[in-house]
Amino acid sequence: MLNSLKQKYPVGSLIGKMALRLGLLFLFWILLFDVQRVFFTLHNMSKFSELGFFNWLGAFVFSFRLDMATAGYLSILPGIFLILATIWETKWTYRLFVIVLLFEAVMCALIHAGEINAYPEWNHKLTGRVFTHLSHPDEVVRTADYGMMIWFFIYAGLEIIVAFKLKKWFFPFKMTELKINTLKRSLVTVVVIPVAFFTCLLLARGGFQPIPINTDAAIYTNNYVANDLSVNSTYYFAKSFLLYNRADIDEFIPEITDKQAAETQQLLYGYNTYHDNWVLDNKRPNLVFIILESWTGNAMGCLTKTTTATPHFDALTQEGLFFSNIYGVSGTSEIGNSAIFSGYPGVPEISITMQPDKHRKIPCFNEDLEKWGYTSGYLFSGDLKYGNIGGDFTDHGFDRVEDEKNFPKSLGKGKLNYYDEDLYDLLIEKMNQLPQPFLQCGFTGSTHSPYDFPDGARFSRFGGVEGKFHNSMMYADSCLNDFLQKVKQQPWYENTIFVFVADHGHASNLQQNPSASAYNRIPLLIWGKPLKQEYKGKTIHKLGSQADIVRTLLYQMEGDYQRYKWAKDLLNPNAPEFALHTINRGYGWVTPKGNFTYHMENKYFVENTFSETESKQEFSTCQSLLALIYEEYKKL
């Protein structure tokens, strides 16, 4: 019966066979990746001693999406040859398929075998940083014992054998002798290959969602070892390799002498850290951070003295402690969040949150508060896999890291995020369930392109090149005001300090140039009942950046602010005034005397308002600081 159907519908039978084989190709990769996880677990068993069986098993479940994305990339080329071998039934196309498939499998095996052996020492997945070691083979030989090298070849060999066996089981070469003429085979080839190609690409990006899949898609627990097991090793290494190449900016960062380093350190951070500007009535308040997506100072009356989109926030500055001279360290959300909570400065072309091997070694605010019994949570109205923000905060031990997956499905949603009004309502609901004291963070999204808000919300006052953005800020400002009215009715309100700060700047009708320092100017407001009366309605004009927030607050709470070595205290009159920020392929420097932005690749100033004498000195200081930060970054 089956043979008669094949002869009656040979083209359909051929397409069915191709679909089956492509499905088996994806299964080949998924099984190989899971076998790798088993080997990883066996070799690093001591790392899993505190992890229950079902939590360990979760790695094989939550890894599926990222495994499928990786399989999508790896299946493109062998998939084409597999299709050709199926349609034309020639040995040479089948051999090409086998060669490409096994070559990719060998590369995956080498990556994973290296990771298995390095993990006990490094405590993180294999990254592109390995090439800095491979460039000095004698260093590798000296630091790796014979046991590591033996195990490397054992695991690599075992994984290659597994790949070969799976290939043999799934893809035997058999002639079906379907009676299909050359024209029909050609037509099937022309149609099927593009469909298969775009299917692989779609799976590789994780679907149709606005933000492509990232390593964060496989993170499912606060245990970083379990997360490392879940995250696909090949995908992670490839991503890291691309970042490594893009972030290798040694040629653009000047070398400085030990004397220059010491002088710069003393000049910028050698000030007397003691001061008596105590602004809180209670040193252990609840802390609520509201991270305002893209809220640029160039669209706010409190910073531009123009009629703007944020009347409620502008009025709020008269009730809290407002910092009028704050700059975002970079132009992306993940770097802004790292600066806000880890006091980490922006470095050109580098996103530290995308590199767990590095971001795990820098401090984070919630870790300080945890010692005092604080619980911590982070809630975002969109997808936290962007920039690996979710992975960063999970690695740093936030008790709850939640995003759009945790919102009620009944809520309306914009193209990219849930609306700000719903974020704030859910945020209040979360805080009502928390024991005090707590650190809770909410990251808004309605002011991110495409700037959508609920149907019926009438905010269309602004036109101009950034009219849609300004109108979205009007909506977001209205939601913030409603949120604070509701907050005042909550039992924890009396003992809560709110910190309002933007994640980065944005183009506005007043400022379009992302390479201008003014583009990066953002609001920072500390507001709430525990703020001393004499500081309510006060404006601090001291110049600084997002990276200074945690140190400023920890001093007020008598915590270990010294851990944040690249931050300064914005309330300390002894602290020097400066802000370092990045631009595309460059960096910027702002002091009370002026500012410049510098394109490091083309070696020219995009803007420079310093005098000729000041410019030379300020440029030297900025470059020295950047060199210090970059040197530490490479050692992380």
VOGU-3710 file (C-alpha; in Angstrom, 3 decimals, decimal comma):
1> mlnslkqkyp> 0,000/0,000/0,000  2,779/2,439/1,006  4,807/1,624/-2,105  1,813/2,181/-4,349  1,208/5,607/-2,765  4,852/6,492/-3,304  4,597/5,613/-6,968  1,270/7,425/-7,350  2,423/10,586/-5,530  6,221/10,563/-5,926
11> vgsligkmal> 6,716/14,333/-5,389  4,675/14,286/-2,185  6,635/11,285/-0,992  9,882/13,110/-1,740  8,823/16,232/0,180  7,696/14,092/3,094  11,077/12,382/3,181  12,858/15,746/3,170  10,703/17,061/6,021  11,441/13,934/8,045
21> rlgllflfwi> 15,168/14,209/7,417  15,255/17,908/8,368  13,368/17,077/11,554  15,939/14,383/12,299  18,705/16,924/11,675  17,311/19,144/14,423  16,857/16,114/16,677  20,504/15,214/16,005  21,641/18,544/17,447  19,247/18,512/20,415
31> llfdvqrvff> 20,382/15,035/21,449  24,041/15,943/21,018  23,604/19,040/23,192  21,877/17,010/25,918  24,619/14,383/25,846  27,075/17,236/26,369  25,101/18,304/29,451  25,343/14,807/30,878  29,137/14,802/30,403  29,354/18,281/31,929
41> tlhnmskfse> 27,398/17,125/34,974  29,489/14,006/35,477  32,767/15,918/35,309  31,583/18,772/37,538  29,442/16,726/39,932  30,689/18,617/42,991  29,254/21,834/41,557  25,785/20,290/41,622  25,879/19,029/45,211  23,308/21,583/46,408
51> lgffnwlgaf> 21,084/21,246/43,360  18,150/18,858/43,588  17,481/16,310/40,880  14,399/18,038/39,476  16,131/21,408/39,452  19,018/19,803/37,561  16,551/18,186/35,182  15,112/21,644/34,478  18,258/22,458/32,498  17,182/19,906/29,873
61> vfsfrldmat> 13,763/21,559/29,618  14,581/25,269/29,741  17,486/24,799/27,342  15,209/23,731/24,497  14,539/27,140/22,916  18,190/28,146/22,834  19,172/24,659/21,655  16,693/24,984/18,804  18,123/28,404/17,911  21,624/26,941/17,868
71> agylsilpgi> 20,404/24,000/15,804  18,881/26,516/13,410  22,265/28,103/12,770  24,108/24,796/12,563  21,542/23,232/10,224  21,671/25,833/7,466  24,610/24,485/5,467  24,281/20,742/6,153  20,535/21,123/5,644  21,049/22,378/2,108
81> flilatiwet> 23,271/19,412/1,231  20,823/17,040/2,928  18,004/18,397/0,775  20,090/18,021/-2,367  21,073/14,488/-1,391  17,409/13,604/-0,797  16,092/15,117/-4,029  18,827/13,996/-6,415  19,959/10,872/-4,544  23,627/11,330/-5,421
91> kwtyrlfviv> 26,491/10,131/-3,261  28,565/13,294/-3,672  25,856/15,519/-2,153  25,369/13,008/0,650  29,124/12,995/1,327  29,193/16,793/1,422  26,346/16,681/3,945  28,242/14,199/6,122  31,499/16,193/5,913  29,843/19,489/6,884
101> llfeavmcal> 27,713/17,910/9,614  30,608/16,101/11,259  32,877/19,148/10,932  30,342/21,233/12,845  29,886/18,433/15,386  33,654/18,270/15,926  33,779/22,038/16,501  30,949/21,753/19,046  32,750/18,863/20,737  36,006/20,808/21,026
111> ihageinayp> 34,202/23,834/22,458  32,359/21,738/25,002  35,338/19,593/25,974  37,276/22,795/26,648  34,408/24,138/28,724  34,065/20,968/30,793  37,732/21,091/31,773  37,980/24,849/32,331  34,799/25,159/34,371  36,155/23,854/37,722
121> ewnhkltgrv> 38,759/26,642/37,643  36,953/29,463/35,859  33,410/28,908/37,162  31,939/30,162/33,928  31,325/28,918/30,414  33,992/28,954/27,736  34,269/32,372/26,090  36,135/34,044/23,264  38,618/35,078/25,900  40,181/31,621/25,429
131> fthlshpdev> 41,944/32,981/22,337  44,004/35,268/24,543  45,361/32,087/26,122  45,709/30,130/22,887  47,846/32,927/21,476  50,414/31,861/24,091  50,496/28,038/23,876  53,247/27,769/26,484  50,935/29,439/28,988  48,235/26,863/28,258
141> vrtadygmmi> 50,682/23,982/28,707  51,992/25,412/31,973  48,611/26,108/33,514  46,817/22,918/32,386  47,840/19,679/34,115  48,103/16,392/32,238  44,784/15,253/33,668  42,967/18,209/32,083  44,502/17,514/28,697  43,628/13,817/28,928
151> wffiyaglei> 40,043/14,554/29,918  39,799/17,122/27,118  40,593/14,486/24,497  38,383/11,904/26,204  35,303/14,135/26,203  35,977/15,486/22,721  36,403/11,917/21,454  33,255/10,664/23,188  31,153/13,503/21,791  32,503/12,937/18,282
161> ivafklkkwf> 31,667/9,217/18,580  28,133/10,103/19,748  27,743/12,472/16,797  28,982/9,795/14,373  26,573/7,190/15,804  23,617/9,586/15,608  24,524/10,400/12,013  24,671/6,699/11,171  21,270/5,986/12,759  19,454/9,032/11,421
171> fpfkmtelki> 20,936/9,461/7,935  21,755/6,208/6,146  22,156/6,645/2,400  19,402/4,750/0,591  18,243/4,973/-2,998  14,449/5,200/-3,181  14,300/5,147/-6,994  11,249/7,379/-7,119  10,116/7,939/-10,686  10,450/11,719/-10,852
181> ntlkrslvtv> 11,820/13,471/-13,892  14,581/16,074/-13,806  12,215/19,040/-14,262  10,138/18,118/-11,230  13,214/17,515/-9,115  14,554/20,922/-10,152  11,281/22,640/-9,247  11,207/20,939/-5,856  14,818/22,034/-5,258  14,100/25,670/-6,149
191> vvipvafftc> 11,089/25,789/-3,806  12,303/23,722/-0,852  15,798/25,147/-0,300  14,658/28,798/0,272  11,824/27,598/2,551  14,238/25,465/4,582  16,796/28,282/4,707  14,361/30,858/6,077  12,906/28,300/8,496  16,381/27,758/9,926
201> lllarggfqp> 16,914/31,518/10,221  13,562/31,946/11,966  14,417/29,222/14,465  17,879/30,757/14,925  16,393/34,110/16,008  13,884/32,332/18,271  10,713/33,293/16,427  8,948/36,413/15,176  9,254/38,422/18,415  10,838/41,918/18,147
211> ipintdaaiy> 14,005/40,992/20,085  15,965/37,919/18,905  16,579/35,120/21,350  19,544/35,432/23,679  21,284/33,331/26,333  18,797/34,657/28,893  16,140/32,414/27,327  17,749/29,378/28,989  18,147/30,892/32,470  15,653/29,455/34,955
221> tnnyvandls> 17,089/29,517/38,494  19,208/31,545/40,918  21,851/28,792/40,766  24,386/29,985/38,198  25,870/26,501/37,713  22,463/25,161/36,698  22,023/28,138/34,371  25,438/27,504/32,839  24,398/23,905/32,239  21,190/25,065/30,575
231> vnstyyfaks> 22,729/27,705/28,295  23,882/26,138/25,046  27,690/26,041/25,024  28,127/26,461/21,266  25,739/29,410/21,124  27,368/31,033/24,140  30,879/30,605/22,769  29,942/31,980/19,343  28,240/34,992/20,933  31,216/35,551/23,181
241> fllynradid> 33,600/35,260/20,244  31,744/37,979/18,353  31,800/40,186/21,436  35,463/39,409/21,969  36,338/40,569/18,459  34,168/43,648/18,735  35,331/44,514/22,222  39,051/44,080/21,633  39,858/47,788/21,657  43,430/47,673/22,982
251> efipeitdkq> 44,734/49,656/20,040  42,392/52,528/20,907  43,085/52,679/24,651  46,340/54,441/25,531  48,946/52,764/27,689  49,785/54,664/30,848  52,678/54,418/33,249  52,321/53,377/36,877  52,939/56,993/37,831  50,127/58,244/35,566
261> aaetqqllyg> 47,802/55,580/36,962  48,557/56,583/40,545  48,147/60,287/39,775  44,816/59,737/38,033  43,538/57,528/40,837  44,489/60,164/43,408  43,061/63,040/41,378  39,641/61,459/40,799  39,164/59,147/43,789  41,667/60,253/46,420
271> yntyhdnwvl> 39,303/62,723/48,123  38,260/62,603/51,777  35,238/60,280/51,759  33,766/61,553/55,047  31,052/64,187/55,038  28,025/64,982/57,173  25,367/65,562/54,521  22,947/62,977/55,913  19,703/63,089/53,959  17,700/60,163/55,401
281> dnkrpnlvfi> 15,730/60,009/58,645  15,918/56,212/58,527  19,021/54,330/57,436  17,072/51,177/56,531  14,161/52,318/54,356  12,537/50,250/51,664  14,079/51,190/48,330  12,128/51,367/45,079  14,044/52,075/41,883  12,014/53,193/38,900
291> ileswtgnam> 14,166/52,895/35,780  12,633/55,234/33,218  13,204/53,952/29,706  14,885/56,635/27,526  13,820/59,588/29,690  16,212/62,145/28,302  16,786/65,408/30,114  16,293/67,200/26,811  12,543/66,592/27,003  11,979/67,618/30,625
301> gcltktttat> 11,107/71,034/32,013  13,122/70,421/35,175  16,276/70,229/33,052  15,547/72,340/29,976  13,277/75,056/31,391  10,920/74,631/28,463  7,354/73,436/28,128  7,797/69,687/28,036  6,224/66,259/28,183  6,752/65,573/31,902
311> phfdaltqeg> 4,759/68,072/34,005  4,124/65,587/36,838  7,775/64,605/37,176  8,819/68,250/36,951  6,516/69,042/39,897  7,832/66,012/41,775  11,343/67,506/41,801  9,977/70,179/44,164  9,194/67,467/46,720  12,388/65,403/46,542
321> lffsniygvs> 16,158/65,629/46,258  16,864/66,331/42,608  20,221/65,914/40,860  20,358/68,166/37,824  23,733/67,260/36,341  23,663/63,495/35,815  24,729/61,640/32,677  23,973/58,162/31,422  27,135/56,111/30,948  26,026/54,667/27,616
331> gtseignsai> 23,220/54,514/25,086  21,816/51,048/25,863  19,636/49,691/28,654  21,812/46,822/29,827  24,844/49,075/30,344  22,682/51,683/32,074  21,285/49,073/34,467  24,769/47,796/35,239  25,876/51,346/36,047  22,853/52,012/38,273
341> fsgypgvpei> 23,072/48,843/40,359  26,757/47,888/40,086  28,374/51,306/39,842  30,128/50,099/36,713  31,157/52,721/34,144  30,617/52,503/30,426  33,518/51,222/28,301  33,394/51,778/24,517  32,077/48,814/22,531  31,766/46,632/25,635
351> sitmqpdkhr> 28,631/45,295/27,302  29,671/43,642/30,540  26,215/42,159/31,211  26,693/39,982/28,136  29,772/38,417/29,712  28,812/36,453/32,848  32,426/35,477/33,457  33,085/39,180/34,068  29,864/40,649/35,447  29,777/38,040/38,221
361> kipcfnedle> 32,983/39,561/39,596  31,681/43,094/40,071  29,485/44,124/43,013  25,732/44,749/42,935  23,554/46,826/45,275  21,202/44,035/46,307  24,166/42,033/47,630  24,937/44,814/50,126  21,311/45,105/51,177  20,917/41,347/51,561
371> kwgytsgylf> 23,294/41,478/54,537  20,746/43,690/56,297  17,826/41,380/55,593  16,487/43,046/52,447  14,607/41,015/49,865  15,063/42,071/46,251  13,021/42,052/43,074  13,247/43,371/39,525  10,231/43,721/37,238  10,348/44,687/33,564
381> sgdlkygnig> 7,391/45,191/31,248  9,212/43,641/28,282  11,677/40,841/27,631  14,713/40,701/29,924  16,787/38,634/27,550  17,720/41,909/25,871  21,342/42,589/26,730  21,192/39,672/29,183  19,777/42,049/31,814  17,826/39,222/33,394
391> gdftdhgfdr> 20,873/36,974/33,461  22,970/39,701/35,088  20,527/40,282/37,947  19,882/36,576/38,389  23,611/35,927/38,653  23,852/38,665/41,281  21,245/37,001/43,440  18,091/39,091/43,047  15,346/37,063/44,732  12,912/37,657/41,871
401> vedeknfpks> 13,769/38,686/38,319  10,525/38,989/36,366  9,485/40,287/32,975  6,607/40,058/30,502  6,217/36,324/31,160  4,986/37,200/34,661  2,277/39,638/33,543  -1,357/38,474/33,425  -2,135/37,385/29,880  -5,468/39,206/30,046
411> lgkgklnyyd> -3,727/42,586/29,943  -3,428/44,598/26,776  0,073/44,868/25,394  2,014/47,072/23,045  4,209/45,707/20,310  7,263/45,537/22,567  6,116/45,913/26,174  3,177/45,880/28,504  1,966/49,421/29,132  3,438/51,475/31,965
421> edlydlliek> 0,118/51,682/33,799  -0,023/47,898/34,065  3,620/47,666/35,090  2,984/50,040/37,993  -0,145/48,190/39,127  1,709/44,881/39,107  4,637/46,507/40,891  2,380/47,627/43,752  0,860/44,154/43,908  4,346/42,623/44,171
431> mnqlpqpflq> 5,459/45,049/46,899  2,329/44,394/48,949  3,453/40,776/49,192  6,996/41,540/50,363  8,358/41,584/53,898  10,110/44,821/54,823  12,731/46,045/54,228  12,847/45,425/50,486  14,576/46,565/47,323  12,156/46,542/44,396
441> cgftgsthsp> 12,929/47,762/40,896  10,569/48,535/38,057  11,781/49,138/34,500  9,275/50,931/32,264  8,882/50,378/28,533  6,241/52,606/26,964  8,828/55,231/25,972  10,751/52,729/23,874  10,168/52,624/20,145  7,527/52,063/18,749
451> ydfpdgarfs> 6,177/54,342/21,566  2,752/52,752/21,793  0,223/53,162/24,584  -3,370/51,961/25,079  -6,074/52,803/22,577  -8,049/55,772/23,803  -5,130/57,341/25,684  -4,969/60,874/24,285  -1,410/62,084/24,257  -0,761/63,739/20,919
461> rfggvegkfh> 0,377/67,217/21,815  3,796/67,057/20,195  4,883/67,035/16,585  8,350/67,341/15,143  10,954/64,742/14,374  10,639/63,123/17,828  6,951/63,889/18,319  5,971/60,243/18,914  8,637/59,906/21,592  7,569/63,102/23,356
471> nsmmyadscl> 3,937/62,003/23,318  4,915/58,643/24,805  6,705/60,528/27,588  3,481/62,426/28,304  1,704/59,097/28,695  4,515/57,651/30,840  4,564/60,765/33,023  0,818/60,456/33,574  1,217/56,788/34,563  3,991/57,681/36,994
481> ndflqkvkqq> 1,740/60,241/38,662  -1,112/57,716/38,997  1,343/55,206/40,439  2,492/57,587/43,158  -1,077/58,451/44,125  -1,764/54,738/44,635  1,554/54,228/46,420  0,598/56,779/49,068  -2,245/54,492/50,143  0,029/51,513/50,812
491> pwyentifvf> 1,145/50,520/54,332  4,850/50,481/53,407  4,825/53,983/51,874  5,882/55,788/55,056  9,179/53,892/55,143  10,026/53,908/51,429  12,544/55,887/49,403  11,997/56,084/45,639  14,846/56,545/43,186  13,790/57,724/39,736
501> vadhghasnl> 16,470/57,563/37,051  16,637/56,978/33,295  18,517/54,043/31,809  20,026/56,278/29,098  19,367/59,344/26,995  17,395/59,624/23,783  16,976/61,886/20,787  14,506/64,716/21,363  13,193/67,683/19,447  15,982/69,684/21,125
511> qqnpsasayn> 18,876/67,235/20,675  19,396/64,767/17,849  23,096/63,933/17,976  23,847/60,707/19,877  27,529/61,661/19,866  26,884/64,815/21,895  27,354/64,747/25,657  24,060/66,596/26,129  22,287/63,639/24,525  23,235/61,575/27,584
521> riplliwgkp> 21,938/63,955/30,252  19,261/62,247/32,333  17,131/62,904/35,440  17,880/61,525/38,927  15,457/62,091/41,786  15,370/60,703/45,338  11,873/61,060/46,785  9,899/59,717/49,723  8,860/60,132/53,331  12,195/59,082/54,912
531> lkqeykgkti> 13,939/61,980/53,146  14,780/64,708/55,681  12,593/67,781/55,424  15,478/70,145/54,661  16,322/68,110/51,537  12,810/68,008/50,098  12,670/70,339/47,140  16,454/70,781/47,065  18,453/70,538/43,842  22,018/69,211/43,804
541> hklgsqadiv> 24,002/70,565/40,866  27,044/68,336/41,392  28,075/66,656/38,143  28,143/62,874/37,991  26,730/59,774/36,324  24,496/56,767/36,928  27,532/54,891/38,209  27,583/57,169/41,282  24,113/56,313/42,599  24,872/53,161/44,595
551> rtllyqmegd> 27,899/54,618/46,350  25,909/57,733/47,247  23,105/55,662/48,797  25,414/53,218/50,587  27,189/56,072/52,342  23,813/57,273/53,618  23,051/53,733/54,826  26,553/53,321/56,343  27,350/50,394/54,074  30,510/49,255/52,302
561> yqrykwakdl> 30,545/51,898/49,590  34,279/51,372/48,972  33,446/48,241/46,929  32,321/50,519/44,110  35,753/51,762/43,099  34,697/53,606/39,932  31,857/55,494/41,615  31,851/58,646/43,730  29,490/60,118/46,330  27,251/62,772/44,782
571> lnpnapefal> 26,534/64,286/48,224  30,186/64,581/49,210  31,426/68,170/48,711  35,003/66,833/48,457  34,292/64,584/45,466  35,500/65,899/42,088  32,915/66,521/39,392  33,144/64,512/36,183  31,190/62,057/34,067  32,595/59,485/31,660
581> htinrgygwv> 30,229/58,155/29,010  30,480/56,281/25,729  29,372/57,049/22,222  29,460/54,770/19,189  33,134/53,796/18,748  34,208/56,436/21,217  33,726/58,147/24,549  32,822/61,442/26,151  33,957/63,469/29,141  32,029/66,124/31,050
591> tpkgnftyhm> 33,233/68,444/33,832  32,010/71,843/35,070  34,568/73,439/32,725  33,175/71,873/29,553  32,878/68,628/27,656  34,155/66,687/24,687  33,276/63,522/22,784  35,990/61,652/20,955  35,801/59,101/18,143  38,603/56,712/19,056
601> enkyfventf> 38,740/54,882/15,714  38,939/57,981/13,533  40,864/59,901/16,204  38,961/63,173/16,209  36,800/65,230/18,560  33,135/65,128/17,616  32,667/68,115/19,904  34,941/69,964/22,320  33,985/72,968/24,428  37,163/73,107/26,514
611> seteskqefs> 39,745/75,799/25,939  42,910/74,697/24,180  44,864/74,462/27,444  42,066/72,727/29,335  41,412/70,335/26,475  44,858/68,792/26,631  44,660/68,234/30,385  41,072/66,936/30,405  41,731/64,609/27,480  44,744/63,165/29,301
621> tcqsllaliy> 42,746/62,655/32,513  39,863/61,013/30,650  42,151/58,673/28,727  44,022/57,714/31,890  40,771/56,867/33,688  39,554/54,866/30,714  42,856/52,990/30,603  42,529/52,134/34,316  38,977/50,848/33,897  39,814/48,883/30,759
631> eeykkl> 42,862/47,291/32,371  40,707/46,056/35,250  38,025/44,897/32,826  40,514/42,688/30,971  41,578/41,095/34,251  38,027/40,311/35,416
//
